[in-house]
Amino acid sequence: MLLTSFLQATAELGLGTLGAALGAGLAAVGAGLGIGKIGGASMDAIARQPEASNTVRMTMIIAAALIEGVALFAVVVCFLSI
């Protein structure tokens, strides 16, 4: 059933559009997983050493911002490749 809907989408939109949409979706999912992993690891680090919470929080925010930037570039490249 899923393959049938993909084939119908490729017939109507074209393979380039379908590939761009799948690439943008994968970039967004990957960024979400990466930021979730960073958040979980930082919570563990803060729970183990509460006195280092400011340093851990700052590092977490910088890493999350870098991941968001890479995901944004990936989505833009996917949509420009149509």
ROVO-97855 format. One record per residue: x, y, z of N, C-alpha, C in turn; residue in three letters. Coordinates in steps of 0.1 Angstrom, whole numbers. Each point is the difference from the previous one (the first is absolute). Layout:
N
<<X; Y; Z>; <X; Y; Z>; <X; Y; Z>; "ALA"> ...
//
This chain:
82
<<8; -12; 0>; <-8; 12; 0>; <9; 13; 0>; "MET"> <<10; -1; 8>; <9; 12; 0>; <8; 2; -13>; "LEU"> <<4; -11; -6>; <6; 0; -13>; <-9; 6; -10>; "LEU"> <<-13; -4; 0>; <-9; 5; -10>; <-2; 15; 1>; "THR"> <<0; 5; 13>; <-2; 15; 1>; <13; 7; -4>; "SER"> <<12; -6; 2>; <12; 6; -5>; <1; 0; -15>; "PHE"> <<-5; -11; -6>; <0; 0; -15>; <-10; 10; -6>; "LEU"> <<-11; 2; 7>; <-10; 10; -5>; <6; 14; 2>; "GLN"> <<8; 2; 11>; <6; 13; 2>; <10; 3; -10>; "ALA"> <<8; -10; -4>; <11; 2; -10>; <-6; 2; -14>; "THR"> <<-12; -6; -2>; <-6; 2; -13>; <-5; 15; -2>; "ALA"> <<-5; 5; 11>; <-6; 14; 0>; <11; 11; 1>; "GLU"> <<9; -2; 9>; <9; 10; 4>; <14; -1; -7>; "LEU"> <<4; -12; -2>; <14; -2; -6>; <9; -5; 11>; "GLY"> <<10; -7; -4>; <10; -6; 10>; <8; 10; 7>; "LEU"> <<3; 11; -6>; <8; 11; 6>; <-7; 6; 12>; "GLY"> <<-13; 2; -2>; <-8; 6; 11>; <-2; -10; 11>; "THR"> <<-2; -12; -3>; <-1; -11; 11>; <13; -1; 7>; "LEU"> <<11; 0; -7>; <13; -1; 7>; <3; 11; 9>; "GLY"> <<-3; 12; -5>; <2; 12; 8>; <-9; 0; 13>; "ALA"> <<-12; -4; -1>; <-9; -1; 11>; <5; -11; 10>; "ALA"> <<5; -11; -5>; <5; -11; 9>; <13; 5; 7>; "LEU"> <<8; 7; -8>; <13; 5; 6>; <-3; 10; 11>; "GLY"> <<-9; 9; -3>; <-3; 10; 10>; <-6; -6; 13>; "ALA"> <<-8; -10; -2>; <-6; -7; 11>; <11; -8; 8>; "GLY"> <<9; -6; -6>; <11; -7; 7>; <9; 10; 7>; "LEU"> <<2; 11; -6>; <8; 10; 7>; <-6; 5; 13>; "ALA"> <<-13; 2; -1>; <-8; 5; 12>; <0; -11; 11>; "ALA"> <<-2; -12; -4>; <0; -11; 9>; <13; -2; 7>; "VAL"> <<11; 1; -8>; <13; -2; 5>; <4; 11; 10>; "GLY"> <<-4; 13; -3>; <2; 11; 9>; <-7; -2; 13>; "ALA"> <<-13; -5; -1>; <-8; -2; 12>; <7; -11; 9>; "GLY"> <<4; -10; -6>; <7; -11; 7>; <13; 5; 7>; "LEU"> <<8; 8; -8>; <12; 5; 5>; <-2; 9; 12>; "GLY"> <<-9; 9; -1>; <-3; 9; 11>; <-6; -7; 12>; "ILE"> <<-8; -10; -2>; <-5; -8; 11>; <11; -7; 7>; "GLY"> <<9; -6; -7>; <12; -7; 6>; <8; 10; 8>; "LYS"> <<2; 12; -5>; <8; 10; 7>; <-7; 4; 13>; "ILE"> <<-13; 2; -1>; <-8; 4; 12>; <1; -11; 10>; "GLY"> <<-2; -13; -3>; <1; -10; 9>; <13; -2; 7>; "GLY"> <<11; 1; -8>; <13; -1; 5>; <4; 12; 9>; "ALA"> <<-5; 12; -3>; <2; 11; 9>; <-7; -1; 13>; "SER"> <<-12; -5; 0>; <-8; -3; 12>; <7; -10; 9>; "MET"> <<6; -10; -6>; <8; -10; 8>; <12; 7; 6>; "ASP"> <<7; 8; -8>; <12; 7; 5>; <-3; 9; 11>; "ALA"> <<-11; 8; -1>; <-4; 9; 10>; <-5; -8; 13>; "ILE"> <<-6; -11; -2>; <-4; -8; 12>; <12; -6; 7>; "ALA"> <<10; -3; -7>; <12; -6; 6>; <9; 11; 7>; "ARG"> <<1; 12; -7>; <8; 11; 6>; <-8; 13; -1>; "GLN"> <<-8; 2; 10>; <-8; 13; -1>; <8; 13; 0>; "PRO"> <<12; -1; 6>; <8; 12; 0>; <5; 4; -14>; "GLU"> <<0; -9; -9>; <4; 3; -14>; <-11; 3; -9>; "ALA"> <<-12; 3; 5>; <-12; 2; -8>; <1; 11; -10>; "SER"> <<6; 11; 4>; <1; 12; -9>; <9; -4; -13>; "ASN"> <<11; -6; 3>; <9; -4; -11>; <-7; -10; -10>; "THR"> <<-7; -10; 6>; <-7; -10; -8>; <-11; 6; -8>; "VAL"> <<-7; 9; 7>; <-12; 6; -7>; <5; 9; -12>; "ARG"> <<11; 7; 2>; <5; 8; -11>; <5; -8; -12>; "MET"> <<7; -11; 4>; <5; -9; -11>; <-12; -7; -7>; "THR"> <<-10; -3; 7>; <-12; -6; -6>; <-7; 9; -10>; "MET"> <<-1; 13; 4>; <-7; 9; -9>; <8; 3; -12>; "ILE"> <<14; 1; 1>; <8; 2; -12>; <-1; -12; -9>; "ILE"> <<1; -12; 5>; <-1; -12; -8>; <-14; -1; -7>; "ALA"> <<-10; 3; 7>; <-14; 0; -6>; <-1; 10; -11>; "ALA"> <<6; 12; 2>; <-1; 10; -10>; <8; -4; -13>; "ALA"> <<11; -7; 2>; <8; -5; -11>; <-8; -11; -8>; "LEU"> <<-7; -9; 7>; <-8; -10; -6>; <-11; 6; -8>; "ILE"> <<-7; 10; 6>; <-11; 7; -7>; <5; 7; -13>; "GLU"> <<12; 5; 1>; <5; 7; -12>; <3; -10; -11>; "GLY"> <<6; -11; 3>; <2; -11; -10>; <-13; -5; -5>; "VAL"> <<-10; -2; 8>; <-13; -5; -5>; <-6; 11; -9>; "ALA"> <<1; 12; 3>; <-6; 11; -8>; <7; 0; -14>; "LEU"> <<13; -1; 0>; <8; -1; -13>; <-5; -12; -8>; "PHE"> <<-1; -12; 7>; <-5; -12; -7>; <-13; 2; -6>; "ALA"> <<-9; 6; 7>; <-14; 2; -6>; <1; 10; -11>; "VAL"> <<7; 10; 1>; <1; 10; -11>; <7; -7; -13>; "VAL"> <<10; -8; 2>; <6; -7; -11>; <-10; -9; -7>; "VAL"> <<-7; -7; 9>; <-10; -10; -6>; <-11; 8; -9>; "CYS"> <<-4; 11; 5>; <-10; 7; -7>; <5; 7; -12>; "PHE"> <<13; 4; 0>; <6; 6; -12>; <3; -10; -11>; "LEU"> <<1; -12; 4>; <3; -10; -10>; <-11; -5; -8>; "SER"> <<-12; 6; 2>; <-12; -4; -8>; <2; 3; -14>; "ILE"> 
//
